[in-house]
């Protein structure tokens, strides 16, 4: 199972915070089947300190994931949660926002720059991309930040890091351990392919092109 590239960037940013002395621990969390442990070990190889696997073979919706992450954040007294801004299988962009709402924490989404002003005043300054340009926010910790692909360039795992990650224990829990109901609230009613596009036509002259635009495309 490959890692979501948005989440890989979030991990890189978290590891950099630890390397710069702003964090004492970087804990990575995955919700999913047993194959999710491969992704967690990849994160450990990149520099994460510890890993928690919430084991389930069910399809967990963003709200369910957010509820589980909220319980993990409370359990370990986290003060900053970094996530990728969206999933890459269904392109949801919901978990971070829901997590912040459940925890009652401030949030910044689609961030591409993060500056920690803590421990002096326990603030983070986040620059995020919006339709009108760039928006700079200051959030009081604890907070939730979702990141985009322009925040950093993730490092490659080193051989010592990979070997160390293979030996590190992974905490395995279940939704029942937290008393969280992950029953889906939505139902997929239909999946279908987009309409097949007609084959392209090669033209040999401008007149032929204009005729096709007029008679077939009916643009002019």
MDTraj code that builds the backbone (N, CA, C; nanometers):
import mdtraj as md
import numpy as np

residues = "UNK UNK UNK UNK UNK UNK UNK UNK UNK UNK UNK UNK UNK UNK UNK UNK UNK UNK UNK UNK UNK UNK UNK UNK UNK UNK UNK UNK UNK UNK UNK UNK UNK UNK UNK UNK UNK UNK UNK UNK UNK UNK UNK UNK UNK UNK UNK UNK UNK UNK UNK UNK UNK UNK UNK UNK UNK UNK UNK UNK UNK UNK UNK UNK UNK UNK UNK UNK UNK UNK UNK UNK UNK UNK UNK UNK UNK UNK UNK UNK UNK UNK UNK UNK UNK UNK UNK UNK UNK UNK UNK UNK UNK UNK UNK UNK UNK UNK UNK UNK UNK UNK UNK UNK UNK UNK UNK UNK UNK UNK UNK UNK UNK UNK UNK UNK UNK UNK UNK UNK UNK UNK UNK UNK UNK UNK UNK UNK UNK UNK UNK UNK UNK UNK UNK UNK UNK UNK UNK UNK UNK UNK UNK UNK UNK UNK UNK UNK UNK UNK UNK UNK UNK UNK UNK UNK UNK UNK UNK UNK UNK UNK UNK UNK UNK UNK UNK UNK UNK UNK UNK UNK UNK UNK UNK UNK UNK UNK UNK UNK UNK UNK UNK UNK UNK UNK UNK UNK UNK UNK UNK UNK UNK UNK UNK UNK UNK UNK UNK UNK UNK UNK UNK UNK UNK UNK UNK UNK UNK UNK UNK UNK UNK UNK UNK UNK UNK UNK UNK UNK".split()
xyz = np.array([
    [0.0855, -0.1196, 0.0000],
    [0.0000, 0.0000, 0.0000],
    [0.0884, 0.1236, 0.0000],
    [0.0698, 0.2116, -0.0976],
    [0.1527, 0.3308, -0.1091],
    [0.0971, 0.4433, -0.0216],
    [0.1841, 0.5363, 0.0122],
    [0.1458, 0.6468, 0.0982],
    [0.0866, 0.7609, 0.0151],
    [-0.0178, 0.8209, 0.0674],
    [-0.0748, 0.9402, 0.0072],
    [0.0353, 1.0469, 0.0000],
    [0.0649, 1.1035, -0.1183],
    [0.1727, 1.2022, -0.1285],
    [0.1487, 1.3263, -0.0429],
    [0.0234, 1.3641, -0.0223],
    [-0.0048, 1.4775, 0.0663],
    [0.0349, 1.4446, 0.2104],
    [0.0056, 1.3221, 0.2515],
    [0.0414, 1.2801, 0.3870],
    [0.1925, 1.2646, 0.4013],
    [0.2596, 1.2232, 0.2948],
    [0.4055, 1.2127, 0.2986],
    [0.4692, 1.3493, 0.3243],
    [0.4119, 1.4528, 0.2655],
    [0.4616, 1.5880, 0.2878],
    [0.4322, 1.6325, 0.4314],
    [0.3169, 1.5935, 0.4843],
    [0.2848, 1.6249, 0.6236],
    [0.3844, 1.5582, 0.7176],
    [0.4215, 1.4343, 0.6884],
    [0.5193, 1.3637, 0.7712],
    [0.6549, 1.4325, 0.7641],
    [0.6958, 1.4702, 0.6442],
    [0.8232, 1.5405, 0.6286],
    [0.8250, 1.6684, 0.7121],
    [0.7156, 1.7430, 0.7086],
    [0.7097, 1.8677, 0.7857],
    [0.7163, 1.8398, 0.9352],
    [0.6491, 1.7345, 0.9791],
    [0.6514, 1.6984, 1.1209],
    [0.7916, 1.6566, 1.1646],
    [0.8588, 1.5795, 1.0809],
    [0.9950, 1.5357, 1.1142],
    [1.0886, 1.6559, 1.1213],
    [1.0714, 1.7515, 1.0325],
    [1.1541, 1.8726, 1.0368],
    [1.1294, 1.9513, 1.1649],
    [1.0045, 1.9549, 1.2107],
    [0.9747, 2.0220, 1.3370],
    [1.0471, 1.9533, 1.4528],
    [1.0507, 1.8228, 1.4491],
    [1.1210, 1.7485, 1.5536],
    [1.2714, 1.7745, 1.5459],
    [1.3260, 1.7716, 1.4256],
    [1.4695, 1.7941, 1.4083],
    [1.5112, 1.9340, 1.4539],
    [1.4198, 2.0309, 1.4418],
    [1.4497, 2.1686, 1.4824],
    [1.4150, 2.1963, 1.6278],
    [1.3753, 2.0918, 1.7001],
    [1.3516, 2.1064, 1.8429],
    [1.2138, 2.1555, 1.8818],
    [1.1209, 2.1617, 1.7866],
    [0.9865, 2.2096, 1.8168],
    [0.8926, 2.0969, 1.8592],
    [0.9303, 1.9739, 1.8359],
    [0.8459, 1.8592, 1.8715],
    [0.9315, 1.7531, 1.9383],
    [0.8754, 1.6877, 2.0360],
    [0.9473, 1.5803, 2.1047],
    [0.9153, 1.4444, 2.0447],
    [0.8018, 1.4331, 1.9778],
    [0.7615, 1.3057, 1.9192],
    [0.6771, 1.3301, 1.7950],
    [0.6959, 1.2466, 1.6956],
    [0.6124, 1.2468, 1.5758],
    [0.5443, 1.1107, 1.5687],
    [0.4154, 1.1103, 1.5917],
    [0.3389, 0.9850, 1.5870],
    [0.2561, 0.9822, 1.4592],
    [0.2696, 0.8751, 1.3843],
    [0.1905, 0.8583, 1.2618],
    [0.0781, 0.7601, 1.2890],
    [-0.0365, 0.7846, 1.2252],
    [-0.1563, 0.7041, 1.2488],
    [-0.2159, 0.6649, 1.1150],
    [-0.2573, 0.5398, 1.1046],
    [-0.3266, 0.4932, 0.9847],
    [-0.4482, 0.4123, 1.0259],
    [-0.5574, 0.4315, 0.9530],
    [-0.6806, 0.3563, 0.9751],
    [-0.7026, 0.2682, 0.8538],
    [-0.7039, 0.1366, 0.8726],
    [-0.7230, 0.0493, 0.7582],
    [-0.6835, -0.0939, 0.7865],
    [-0.6724, -0.1752, 0.6812],
    [-0.6403, -0.3177, 0.6972],
    [-0.4942, -0.3388, 0.7367],
    [-0.4572, -0.4644, 0.7510],
    [-0.3220, -0.4977, 0.7971],
    [-0.2135, -0.4451, 0.7036],
    [-0.2464, -0.4317, 0.5746],
    [-0.1474, -0.3811, 0.4793],
    [-0.1096, -0.2357, 0.5084],
    [-0.1876, -0.1664, 0.5895],
    [-0.1551, -0.0279, 0.6257],
    [-0.0252, -0.0191, 0.7045],
    [0.0156, -0.1304, 0.7650],
    [0.1397, -0.1281, 0.8418],
    [0.2610, -0.1038, 0.7527],
    [0.2524, -0.1408, 0.6261],
    [0.3621, -0.1115, 0.5335],
    [0.3807, 0.0397, 0.5209],
    [0.2691, 0.1121, 0.5119],
    [0.2748, 0.2571, 0.5021],
    [0.3303, 0.3177, 0.6303],
    [0.2891, 0.2628, 0.7443],
    [0.3393, 0.3134, 0.8719],
    [0.4899, 0.2915, 0.8848],
    [0.5372, 0.1775, 0.8392],
    [0.6815, 0.1525, 0.8469],
    [0.7579, 0.2443, 0.7520],
    [0.6970, 0.2779, 0.6405],
    [0.7591, 0.3760, 0.5505],
    [0.7727, 0.5106, 0.6214],
    [0.6692, 0.5474, 0.6968],
    [0.6735, 0.6737, 0.7714],
    [0.7789, 0.6689, 0.8815],
    [0.7911, 0.5557, 0.9480],
    [0.8948, 0.5405, 1.0502],
    [1.0340, 0.5512, 0.9882],
    [1.0499, 0.4955, 0.8699],
    [1.1784, 0.5021, 0.8010],
    [1.2141, 0.6446, 0.7619],
    [1.1119, 0.7285, 0.7446],
    [1.1356, 0.8684, 0.7085],
    [1.1672, 0.9557, 0.8296],
    [1.1521, 0.8984, 0.9491],
    [1.1898, 0.9738, 1.0685],
    [1.0831, 0.9877, 1.1744],
    [0.9650, 0.9304, 1.1532],
    [0.8628, 0.9356, 1.2571],
    [0.9086, 0.8577, 1.3800],
    [0.8611, 0.8989, 1.4977],
    [0.9055, 0.8366, 1.6225],
    [0.8292, 0.7097, 1.6561],
    [0.6992, 0.7100, 1.6321],
    [0.6139, 0.5987, 1.6717],
    [0.4945, 0.5915, 1.5784],
    [0.4242, 0.4781, 1.5854],
    [0.3139, 0.4549, 1.4919],
    [0.1978, 0.3862, 1.5617],
    [0.0775, 0.4257, 1.5223],
    [-0.0450, 0.3635, 1.5709],
    [-0.1270, 0.3169, 1.4516],
    [-0.1653, 0.1912, 1.4528],
    [-0.2481, 0.1342, 1.3464],
    [-0.3846, 0.1008, 1.4042],
    [-0.4872, 0.1658, 1.3540],
    [-0.6245, 0.1331, 1.3939],
    [-0.6767, 0.0349, 1.2905],
    [-0.6796, -0.0892, 1.3287],
    [-0.7065, -0.1988, 1.2364],
    [-0.8548, -0.2140, 1.2078],
    [-0.8877, -0.2132, 1.0798],
    [-1.0238, -0.2400, 1.0360],
    [-1.0214, -0.2773, 0.8889],
    [-1.1080, -0.3676, 0.8523],
    [-1.1227, -0.4057, 0.7112],
    [-1.2427, -0.3383, 0.6474],
    [-1.3067, -0.2500, 0.7205],
    [-1.4228, -0.1793, 0.6685],
    [-1.3784, -0.0540, 0.5940],
    [-1.4646, -0.0079, 0.5061],
    [-1.4405, 0.1192, 0.4393],
    [-1.4828, 0.2314, 0.5338],
    [-1.3861, 0.3074, 0.5817],
    [-1.4140, 0.4092, 0.6821],
    [-1.4261, 0.5453, 0.6142],
    [-1.5359, 0.6121, 0.6373],
    [-1.5590, 0.7441, 0.5796],
    [-1.4764, 0.8497, 0.6529],
    [-1.4603, 0.9672, 0.5920],
    [-1.3810, 1.0724, 0.6569],
    [-1.4248, 1.1057, 0.7986],
    [-1.5551, 1.1066, 0.8249],
    [-1.6016, 1.1362, 0.9600],
    [-1.5539, 1.0306, 1.0584],
    [-1.5579, 0.9032, 1.0177],
    [-1.5090, 0.7970, 1.1045],
    [-1.3597, 0.8100, 1.1312],
    [-1.2837, 0.8415, 1.0267],
    [-1.1397, 0.8614, 1.0442],
    [-1.1137, 0.9784, 1.1382],
    [-1.1874, 1.0876, 1.1201],
    [-1.1695, 1.2048, 1.2051],
    [-1.1992, 1.1719, 1.3515],
    [-1.3035, 1.0936, 1.3753],
    [-1.3369, 1.0558, 1.5129],
    [-1.2250, 0.9729, 1.5766],
    [-1.1678, 0.8830, 1.4985],
    [-1.0592, 0.8001, 1.5508],
    [-0.9338, 0.8833, 1.5757],
    [-0.9011, 0.9729, 1.4829],
    [-0.7837, 1.0581, 1.5016],
    [-0.8014, 1.1499, 1.6222],
    [-0.9238, 1.1942, 1.6454],
    [-0.9491, 1.2789, 1.7616],
    [-0.9197, 1.2033, 1.8906],
    [-0.9570, 1.0754, 1.8948],
    [-0.9299, 0.9950, 2.0141],
    [-0.7799, 0.9737, 2.0337],
    [-0.7085, 0.9517, 1.9242],
    [-0.5627, 0.9351, 1.9345],
    [-0.4982, 1.0652, 1.9823],
    [-0.5440, 1.1772, 1.9278],
    [-0.4889, 1.3066, 1.9695],
    [-0.5112, 1.3304, 2.1186],
    [-0.6281, 1.2929, 2.1673],
    [-0.6561, 1.3091, 2.3103],
    [-0.5720, 1.2134, 2.3938],
    [-0.5582, 1.0908, 2.3466],
    [-0.4830, 0.9904, 2.4214],
    [-0.3385, 1.0321, 2.4420],
    [-0.2786, 1.0909, 2.3392],
    [-0.1368, 1.1253, 2.3469],
    [-0.1136, 1.2740, 2.3703],
    [-0.2195, 1.3467, 2.4033],
    [-0.2075, 1.4884, 2.4376],
    [-0.1321, 1.5648, 2.3283],
    [-0.1726, 1.5429, 2.2052],
    [-0.1070, 1.6079, 2.0915],
    [-0.1380, 1.7569, 2.0907],
    [-0.0445, 1.8363, 2.0389],
    [-0.0715, 1.9797, 2.0291],
    [-0.0661, 2.0317, 1.8855],
    [-0.0298, 1.9450, 1.7903],
    [-0.0349, 1.9836, 1.6493],
    [-0.0572, 1.8580, 1.5663],
    [-0.1618, 1.8596, 1.4853],
    [-0.1922, 1.7468, 1.3968],
    [-0.1743, 1.7946, 1.2535],
    [-0.0871, 1.7269, 1.1801],
    [-0.0624, 1.7575, 1.0396],
    [-0.1195, 1.6453, 0.9539],
    [-0.1943, 1.6813, 0.8509],
    [-0.2536, 1.5838, 0.7597],
    [-0.2356, 1.6324, 0.6161],
    [-0.2412, 1.5366, 0.5229],
    [-0.2538, 1.5759, 0.3839],
    [-0.3886, 1.6429, 0.3625],
    [-0.3954, 1.7338, 0.2658],
    [-0.5184, 1.8111, 0.2494],
    [-0.6335, 1.7294, 0.1922],
    [-0.6016, 1.6150, 0.1283],
    [-0.7087, 1.5338, 0.0708],
    [-0.6596, 1.3915, 0.0485],
    [-0.7552, 1.3010, 0.0351],
    [-0.7223, 1.1640, -0.0020],
    [-0.6985, 1.1592, -0.1522],
    [-0.6367, 1.0524, -0.1983],
    [-0.6109, 1.0418, -0.3417],
    [-0.6913, 0.9303, -0.4065],
    [-0.7698, 0.8571, -0.3278],
    [-0.8546, 0.7539, -0.3875],
    [-0.9916, 0.8105, -0.4248],
    [-1.0513, 0.8844, -0.3308],
    [-1.1825, 0.9437, -0.3578],
    [-1.1766, 1.0964, -0.3612],
    [-1.0565, 1.1524, -0.3469],
    [-1.0355, 1.2977, -0.3514],
    [-1.1192, 1.3737, -0.2490],
    [-1.1455, 1.3116, -0.1350],
    [-1.2140, 1.3836, -0.0285],
    [-1.1185, 1.4859, 0.0332],
    [-1.1737, 1.5928, 0.0814],
    [-1.0964, 1.6932, 0.1550],
    [-1.1776, 1.7305, 0.2777],
    [-1.1927, 1.6317, 0.3670],
    [-1.2880, 1.6462, 0.4769],
    [-1.2285, 1.6132, 0.6137],
    [-1.1372, 1.5189, 0.6192],
    [-1.0936, 1.4655, 0.7484],
    [-1.0340, 1.5727, 0.8388],
    [-0.9440, 1.6555, 0.7856],
    [-0.8808, 1.7583, 0.8680],
    [-0.9815, 1.8555, 0.9264],
    [-1.0754, 1.8996, 0.8424],
    [-1.1760, 1.9946, 0.8886],
    [-1.2659, 1.9334, 0.9956],
    [-1.3072, 1.8082, 0.9728],
    [-1.3914, 1.7404, 1.0710],
    [-1.3164, 1.7180, 1.2018],
    [-1.1877, 1.6822, 1.1901],
    [-1.1062, 1.6596, 1.3098],
    [-1.0981, 1.7863, 1.3941],
    [-1.0730, 1.8995, 1.3292],
    [-1.0653, 2.0255, 1.4030],
    [-1.1983, 2.0567, 1.4718],
    [-1.3081, 2.0291, 1.4020],
    [-1.4388, 2.0534, 1.4609],
    [-1.4655, 1.9647, 1.5816],
    [-1.4280, 1.8377, 1.5719],
    [-1.4500, 1.7447, 1.6830],
    [-1.3661, 1.7820, 1.8050],
    [-1.2432, 1.8280, 1.7800],
    [-1.1541, 1.8635, 1.8905],
    [-1.1790, 2.0041, 1.9425],
    [-1.2462, 2.0876, 1.8611],
    [-1.2637, 2.2263, 1.8997],
    [-1.1361, 2.3067, 1.8855],
    [-1.0492, 2.2641, 1.7895],
    [-0.9205, 2.3307, 1.7688],
    [-0.9281, 2.4218, 1.6464],
    [-0.8455, 2.5263, 1.6425],
    [-0.8352, 2.6058, 1.5204],
    [-0.7722, 2.5238, 1.4089],
    [-0.7976, 2.5645, 1.2836],
    [-0.7467, 2.4878, 1.1715],
    [-0.7004, 2.5795, 1.0592],
    [-0.6089, 2.5273, 0.9788],
    [-0.5665, 2.5930, 0.8551],
    [-0.5549, 2.4841, 0.7501],
    [-0.6197, 2.5043, 0.6365],
    [-0.6205, 2.4029, 0.5311],
    [-0.5414, 2.4507, 0.4108],
    [-0.4993, 2.3530, 0.3288],
    [-0.4285, 2.3827, 0.2043],
    [-0.3048, 2.4685, 0.2296],
    [-0.2308, 2.4354, 0.3351],
    [-0.1147, 2.5145, 0.3749],
    [0.0086, 2.4744, 0.2936],
    [0.0920, 2.5748, 0.2626],
    [0.2175, 2.5439, 0.1951],
    [0.3390, 2.5999, 0.2695],
    [0.3150, 2.6678, 0.3817],
    [0.4254, 2.7140, 0.4650],
    [0.3800, 2.7142, 0.6095],
    [0.4663, 2.6638, 0.6966],
    [0.4340, 2.6550, 0.8387],
    [0.5530, 2.7044, 0.9195],
    [0.5294, 2.8021, 1.0051],
    [0.6333, 2.8558, 1.0927],
    [0.5859, 2.8432, 1.2357],
    [0.6673, 2.7820, 1.3190],
    [0.6297, 2.7632, 1.4588],
    [0.6825, 2.8795, 1.5410],
    [0.5921, 2.9481, 1.6109],
    [0.6289, 3.0564, 1.7000],
    [0.6292, 3.0101, 1.8449],
    [0.6108, 2.8836, 1.8629],
    [0.6120, 2.8176, 1.9950],
    [0.7558, 2.7769, 2.0253],
    [0.8069, 2.7753, 2.1488],
    [0.7295, 2.7764, 2.2738],
    [0.7037, 2.9138, 2.3335],
    [0.7553, 3.0214, 2.2729],
    [0.7397, 3.1529, 2.3335],
    [0.5926, 3.1896, 2.3552],
    [0.5115, 3.1739, 2.2490],
    [0.3713, 3.2121, 2.2638],
    [0.2750, 3.1049, 2.2136],
    [0.3289, 2.9870, 2.1851],
    [0.2466, 2.8723, 2.1462],
    [0.1559, 2.9043, 2.0281],
    [0.2163, 2.9573, 1.9234],
    [0.1446, 2.9893, 1.8017],
    [0.2147, 2.9268, 1.6826],
    [0.1374, 2.8979, 1.5774],
    [0.1956, 2.8627, 1.4485],
    [0.1429, 2.9614, 1.3450],
    [0.2306, 3.0009, 1.2559],
    [0.1904, 3.0883, 1.1465],
    [0.1860, 3.0048, 1.0197],
    [0.0737, 3.0094, 0.9525],
    [0.0504, 2.9247, 0.8358],
    [0.0154, 3.0127, 0.7160],
    [0.0824, 2.9865, 0.6039],
    [0.0465, 3.0522, 0.4783],
    [-0.0263, 2.9492, 0.3938],
    [-0.1463, 2.9834, 0.3513],
    [-0.2287, 2.8909, 0.2758],
    [-0.2704, 2.9530, 0.1438],
    [-0.2933, 2.8657, 0.0464],
    [-0.3336, 2.9110, -0.0858],
    [-0.4857, 2.9191, -0.0938],
    [-0.5362, 3.0340, -0.1376],
    [-0.6792, 3.0534, -0.1575],
    [-0.6987, 3.1073, -0.2990],
    [-0.8247, 3.1147, -0.3424],
    [-0.8529, 3.1581, -0.4793],
    [-0.7977, 3.2971, -0.5089],
    [-0.8001, 3.3849, -0.4086],
    [-0.7576, 3.5233, -0.4310],
    [-0.6071, 3.5435, -0.4174],
    [-0.5338, 3.4383, -0.3747],
    [-0.3890, 3.4517, -0.3574],
    [-0.3406, 3.3738, -0.2371],
    [-0.2690, 3.4419, -0.1479],
    [-0.2126, 3.3785, -0.0295],
    [-0.2735, 3.4401, 0.0962],
    [-0.3044, 3.3556, 0.1912],
    [-0.3618, 3.4004, 0.3187],
    [-0.2710, 3.3544, 0.4316],
    [-0.2362, 3.4443, 0.5212],
    [-0.1512, 3.4116, 0.6356],
    [-0.2355, 3.4109, 0.7624],
    [-0.2277, 3.2994, 0.8344],
    [-0.3044, 3.2829, 0.9577],
    [-0.2106, 3.2552, 1.0737],
    [-0.2514, 3.2957, 1.1917],
    [-0.1822, 3.2562, 1.3144],
    [-0.2800, 3.1763, 1.3993],
    [-0.2381, 3.0571, 1.4361],
    [-0.3235, 2.9665, 1.5125],
    [-0.2626, 2.9408, 1.6487],
    [-0.3463, 2.9432, 1.7497],
    [-0.3019, 2.9050, 1.8834],
    [-0.3019, 2.7529, 1.8931],
    [-0.1960, 2.6974, 1.9478],
    [-0.1891, 2.5528, 1.9670],
    [-0.2745, 2.5119, 2.0856],
    [-0.3364, 2.3946, 2.0809],
    [-0.3270, 2.2921, 1.9759],
    [-0.4079, 2.3303, 1.8523],
    [-0.3646, 2.2756, 1.7369],
    [-0.4278, 2.3120, 1.6111],
    [-0.4166, 2.1971, 1.5117],
    [-0.4946, 2.2082, 1.4043],
    [-0.4935, 2.1116, 1.2943],
    [-0.4541, 2.1858, 1.1673],
    [-0.3585, 2.1301, 1.0931],
    [-0.3134, 2.1910, 0.9678],
    [-0.3113, 2.0837, 0.8601],
    [-0.3745, 2.1121, 0.7465],
    [-0.3664, 2.0215, 0.6318],
    [-0.2769, 2.0863, 0.5268],
    [-0.1942, 2.0052, 0.4625],
    [-0.0883, 2.0589, 0.3766],
    [-0.1104, 2.0210, 0.2312],
    [-0.0553, 2.1060, 0.1416],
    [-0.0615, 2.0747, -0.0005],
    [0.0751, 2.0308, -0.0508],
    [0.0872, 2.0110, -0.1796],
    [0.2088, 1.9515, -0.2356],
    [0.3258, 2.0485, -0.2419],
    [0.3029, 2.1766, -0.2149],
    [0.4108, 2.2746, -0.2276],
    [0.4765, 2.3092, -0.0948],
    [0.4413, 2.2385, 0.0113],
    [0.4984, 2.2726, 0.1415],
    [0.6459, 2.2358, 0.1506],
    [0.6846, 2.1197, 0.0960],
    [0.8245, 2.0773, 0.1035],
    [0.8504, 1.9675, 0.0016],
    [0.9729, 1.9233, -0.0016],
    [1.0110, 1.8078, -0.0845],
    [1.0505, 1.6951, 0.0093],
    [0.9701, 1.5904, 0.0185],
    [1.0001, 1.4819, 0.1134],
    [1.1346, 1.4167, 0.0858],
    [1.1999, 1.3778, 0.1916],
    [1.3282, 1.3085, 0.1818],
    [1.3074, 1.1636, 0.1402],
    [1.4149, 1.1005, 0.0989],
    [1.4125, 0.9578, 0.0716],
    [1.4553, 0.8837, 0.1984],
    [1.3951, 0.7698, 0.2218],
    [1.4327, 0.6891, 0.3374],
    [1.5734, 0.6342, 0.3184],
    [1.6509, 0.6372, 0.4233],
    [1.7859, 0.5812, 0.4191],
    [1.7819, 0.4329, 0.4556],
    [1.8861, 0.3604, 0.4180],
    [1.8915, 0.2182, 0.4514],
    [1.8883, 0.1955, 0.6023],
    [1.9668, 0.2713, 0.6832],
    [1.9555, 0.2537, 0.8290],
    [1.8142, 0.2827, 0.8800],
    [1.7485, 0.3838, 0.8205],
    [1.6129, 0.4148, 0.8626],
    [1.5157, 0.3031, 0.8307],
    [1.5331, 0.2413, 0.7135],
    [1.4454, 0.1299, 0.6734],
    [1.4658, 0.0107, 0.7653],
    [1.5912, -0.0207, 0.7957],
    [1.6205, -0.1344, 0.8833],
    [1.5680, -0.1101, 1.0244],
    [1.5820, 0.0129, 1.0727],
    [1.5318, 0.0459, 1.2058],
    [1.3799, 0.0363, 1.2099],
    [1.3138, 0.0834, 1.1034],
    [1.1676, 0.0823, 1.0991],
    [1.1120, -0.0595, 1.1028],
    [1.1844, -0.1550, 1.0432],
    [1.1373, -0.2936, 1.0428],
    [1.1293, -0.3521, 1.1835],
    [1.2101, -0.3000, 1.2754],
    [1.2151, -0.3549, 1.4111],
    [1.1281, -0.2778, 1.5092],
    [1.0825, -0.1602, 1.4696],
    [1.0044, -0.0796, 1.5621],
    [0.8649, -0.1382, 1.5829],
    [0.8180, -0.1391, 1.7064],
    [0.6819, -0.1895, 1.7318],
    [0.5770, -0.0900, 1.6820],
    [0.4646, -0.1424, 1.6388],
    [0.3516, -0.0604, 1.5967],
    [0.2350, -0.0880, 1.6897],
    [0.1812, 0.0152, 1.7484],
    [0.0648, 0.0003, 1.8356],
    [-0.0571, -0.0334, 1.7492],
    [-0.1223, -0.1443, 1.7806],
    [-0.2389, -0.1874, 1.7044],
    [-0.3625, -0.1766, 1.7923],
    [-0.4582, -0.0972, 1.7470],
    [-0.5815, -0.0752, 1.8197],
    [-0.6995, -0.0972, 1.7259],
    [-0.8188, -0.0838, 1.7792],
    [-0.9396, -0.0955, 1.6977],
    [-1.0329, 0.0191, 1.7321],
    [-1.1322, 0.0382, 1.6474],
    [-1.2308, 0.1430, 1.6755],
    [-1.3038, 0.1143, 1.8062],
    [-1.3226, -0.0143, 1.8355],
    [-1.3918, -0.0521, 1.9588],
    [-1.3118, -0.0112, 2.0827],
    [-1.1789, -0.0080, 2.0712],
    [-1.0963, 0.0340, 2.1850],
    [-1.1260, 0.1781, 2.2258],
    [-1.1700, 0.2577, 2.1299],
    [-1.2024, 0.3973, 2.1576],
    [-1.3523, 0.4196, 2.1738],
    [-1.4310, 0.3155, 2.1506],
    [-1.5753, 0.3311, 2.1570],
    [-1.6304, 0.4161, 2.0445],
    [-1.5647, 0.4094, 1.9272],
    [-1.6046, 0.4914, 1.8131],
    [-1.6829, 0.4069, 1.7134],
    [-1.7985, 0.4573, 1.6733],
    [-1.8803, 0.3905, 1.5718],
    [-1.8355, 0.4388, 1.4337],
    [-1.7864, 0.3461, 1.3506],
    [-1.7391, 0.3829, 1.2168],
    [-1.8353, 0.3343, 1.1080],
    [-1.9608, 0.3135, 1.1467],
    [-2.0606, 0.2734, 1.0478],
    [-2.0767, 0.3829, 0.9424],
    [-2.0709, 0.3481, 0.8142],
    [-2.0845, 0.4507, 0.7093],
    [-2.2206, 0.5198, 0.7150],
    [-2.2212, 0.6483, 0.6808],
    [-2.3455, 0.7255, 0.6786],
    [-2.3915, 0.7546, 0.5361],
    [-2.3121, 0.7169, 0.4403],
    [-2.3493, 0.7364, 0.3007],
    [-2.3439, 0.6033, 0.2272],
    [-2.4138, 0.5960, 0.1168],
    [-2.4193, 0.4738, 0.0373],
    [-2.3944, 0.5082, -0.1086],
    [-2.3007, 0.4370, -0.1697],
    [-2.2727, 0.4576, -0.3120],
    [-2.3839, 0.3905, -0.3918],
    [-2.4550, 0.4700, -0.4669],
    [-2.5685, 0.4185, -0.5423],
    [-2.5300, 0.3737, -0.6830],
    [-2.4273, 0.4385, -0.7398],
    [-2.3953, 0.4067, -0.8774],
    [-2.2553, 0.4546, -0.9116],
    [-2.1838, 0.3764, -0.9880],
    [-2.0552, 0.4151, -1.0436],
    [-2.0594, 0.3872, -1.1936],
    [-2.0182, 0.4828, -1.2726],
    [-2.0199, 0.4612, -1.4165],
    [-1.9063, 0.5378, -1.4824],
    [-1.8623, 0.4888, -1.5953],
    [-1.7579, 0.5541, -1.6719],
    [-1.8133, 0.6769, -1.7432],
    [-1.7314, 0.7773, -1.7663],
    [-1.7805, 0.8928, -1.8426],
    [-1.8112, 0.8522, -1.9860],
    [-1.8946, 0.9289, -2.0552],
    [-1.9285, 0.8945, -2.1944],
    [-1.8027, 0.8850, -2.2808],
    [-1.8020, 0.7882, -2.3677],
    [-1.6864, 0.7698, -2.4551],
    [-1.6802, 0.8818, -2.5577],
    [-1.5617, 0.9380, -2.5718],
    [-1.5450, 1.0460, -2.6671],
    [-1.5361, 0.9912, -2.8092],
    [-1.5939, 1.0630, -2.9040],
    [-1.5818, 1.0163, -3.0427],
    [-1.4379, 1.0260, -3.0905],
    [-1.4042, 0.9414, -3.1861],
    [-1.2680, 0.9423, -3.2403],
    [-1.2389, 1.0744, -3.3096],
    [-1.1155, 1.1190, -3.2991],
    [-1.0793, 1.2450, -3.3625],
    [-1.0690, 1.2268, -3.5142],
    [-1.0868, 1.3357, -3.5844],
    [-1.0774, 1.3331, -3.7296],
    [-0.9604, 1.4208, -3.7740],
    [-0.8843, 1.3705, -3.8675],
    [-0.7735, 1.4469, -3.9242],
    [-0.8237, 1.5190, -4.0485],
    [-0.7948, 1.6463, -4.0572],
    [-0.8368, 1.7248, -4.1733],
    [-0.7151, 1.7625, -4.2561],
    [-0.7405, 1.7868, -4.3800],
    [-0.6304, 1.8173, -4.4735],
    [-0.6305, 1.9619, -4.5201],
    [-0.7352, 2.0370, -4.4804],
    [-0.7400, 2.1759, -4.5237],
    [-0.8227, 2.2579, -4.4262],
    [-0.8053, 2.3896, -4.4334],
    [-0.8815, 2.4806, -4.3484],
    [-1.0293, 2.4749, -4.3842],
    [-1.0601, 2.4629, -4.5117],
    [-1.1993, 2.4561, -4.5549],
    [-1.2701, 2.3345, -4.4957],
    [-1.1998, 2.2223, -4.4942],
    [-1.2583, 2.1007, -4.4364],
    [-1.2817, 2.1175, -4.2874],
    [-1.1875, 2.1824, -4.2203],
    [-1.2029, 2.2070, -4.0770],
    [-1.3236, 2.2956, -4.0501],
    [-1.3369, 2.4032, -4.1237],
    [-1.4497, 2.4950, -4.1054],
    [-1.5817, 2.4238, -4.1321],
    [-1.5835, 2.3375, -4.2321],
    [-1.7058, 2.2635, -4.2637],
    [-1.7457, 2.1709, -4.1492],
    [-1.6463, 2.1023, -4.0883],
    [-1.6754, 2.0133, -3.9752],
    [-1.7244, 2.0920, -3.8539],
    [-1.6624, 2.2075, -3.8297],
    [-1.7051, 2.2896, -3.7162],
    [-1.8492, 2.3364, -3.7359],
    [-1.8848, 2.3668, -3.8619],
    [-2.0192, 2.4174, -3.8906],
    [-2.1238, 2.3059, -3.8918],
    [-2.0913, 2.1916, -3.9495],
    [-2.1928, 2.0872, -3.9696],
    [-2.1986, 1.9858, -3.8553],
    [-2.0856, 1.9539, -3.7928],
    [-2.0855, 1.8523, -3.6875],
    [-2.0816, 1.9139, -3.5471],
    [-1.9815, 1.9999, -3.5247],
    [-1.9736, 2.0638, -3.3943],
    [-2.0810, 2.1704, -3.3767],
    [-2.1233, 2.2277, -3.4895],
    [-2.2281, 2.3298, -3.4907],
    [-2.1959, 2.4454, -3.3988],
    [-2.0679, 2.4855, -3.4054],
    [-2.0216, 2.5999, -3.3267],
    [-2.0446, 2.7289, -3.4026],
    [-2.0291, 2.7215, -3.5332],
    [-2.0508, 2.8418, -3.6161],
    [-2.1609, 2.8145, -3.7187],
])
top = md.Topology()
chain = top.add_chain()
for i, resn in enumerate(residues, 1):
    res = top.add_residue(resn, chain, resSeq=i)
    for name in ("N", "CA", "C"):
        top.add_atom(name, md.element.get_by_symbol(name[0]), res)
traj = md.Trajectory(xyz[None], top)
